[in-house]
Amino acid sequence: MPTLSAHTDEATASRVREMAKLEDRTPSQITAAAVRWYVRLSASARDALRRVEAQGDRAIEEAAWAAGRALLDREYKAILDRGLTNYTPTLPAIASDEAILAEAVRITRHN
């Protein structure tokens, strides 16, 4: 497998080491995942990323939070889409709160 090398500040290196430990992965695996994502971004997205980086740590944290939120929202929608493909609603339009709760339990129960 090819090897890449990168220089980074101590704070980033420390975060990579801690993340690797928490995820039971190597720092190299964390770095490879980051590079894998970066090289798949469009040129305009990479430009935007560099502009955010130039604004400093706070801007990076805010953009990272927004990117993470977008990924989680995408995953949530995919899970809902998969989970509801076989769902046939059984509730009347004027269902009570108890009926709605019971239906929610029914459709999320592991059979």
N, C-alpha and C positions, 0 to 999 in steps of 0.2 A: 504494500500500500504506500503511495507517495506520502512524503512528509513535507509539511509547510512550517515555516517559522514566523513568529510575529513578536514585535516588541510592544509592551503595554506598560501603563503605570502600575505601581504597586497595589493601589486600591482595586483595580480591575483584576489583577492577578489573584489577589486575595479572595475576591468574590467568586472567581472561577474555581479556586481550590475548595472553598466552602460549599459551593453548589455541587461540585463533583462528589464531595463527601456525603452530602445530604441525599443525593440521587444515586449513590453507589455506582458512580461512573468515574472515568479518569478525566483530568483536565483536558487532555487531548480530545476526548469524545465531546466535551462541552464546546470546545473551540471549533471542532469539525462541524457540529450542528449549527453554530452561529455563522460560519463561513458558507455552509450549504444554503442557508436562508438568504444571506446577503447577495450571493451571486445570482440568485433567482429573482431578485427585485429588478424592476424596470430601471432604466437609466434615470428617469425623472424621480423615482422613489429614492434611489441612492443619492441623488443630488439633494433631495429634501432631507434625508438623513444627515448628510454632511452639514446642511444649514442649521439643523437642530443642534448638532454637536457643537457648532461654533457659538451657540447661545449659552452653553454651559450646562452644568449638572442638573439644575432644576428643570430646564427645558428637556433634557434627555429623560429624566424621571417621568415628566408629564407625558411625553410622546411614547415612552415605553408602556406606561399605564394604558394609554389609549390604544396602542397596538395590541396589547394583551387582552384588553376588553373586546376588541374586534374579533380576535381569535376565539375567545370564549363564547361570544355571541354566535359566531358561525357554528361552533361545535354544538351549542345548545339547540340551534335551529335544526341542524342535521339529526340530532337525537330525537327531537320532537317529530320531524318528518318521518323517520324510520319507525318510531313508536306508534304513530297514529295512522299508518297505512292500512291497518286492518281494523281500525276503530269505527264502529257504527254507533252514532249517538242514540241513546235510549231515553234521554231526559226530555220532558215536555218543556216548552218555552217558558213556562211559569213555575219551574221547579223550585222547591224550598231549599234553603241553605243545607239542611240535613241530607236531602236527596243529592245535591251537588257534591257534597263531601263523600257520601257513600259511593257515588259514581267515580269520583277521583280515586278512591281507595281500590275500587274494582278494577279500573283500567291500569293501575300501577302495580297491582299485586303480582308477585312471581308465582306462576302456576307450575 
